[in-house]
Amino acid sequence: MTMANEESEALLKDAEKDLDGAKTADEIRQVWRKYYLKVGHRNLGRLLIGRPADEIIARRRSREEE
């Protein structure tokens, strides 16, 4: 695993925590703006619909092994 992957995974987990703490639409928009260029809109969307960051990370790792 490269350093970029470790940083990306840490950012994804941070985004998950921030989204879990967001209570209003404005707070969700702030989290989105903070992370979408770093972790991507697809991953943020997956977090928004309730997929855990660990599941997203595991899927990414399995794709890298192929």
Secondary structure, DSSP 8 states (H G I E B T S, - for coil): --HHHHHHHHHHHHHHHHHHH--SHHHHHHHHHHHHHHH-HHHHHHHHTT--HHHHHHHHHHHHH-
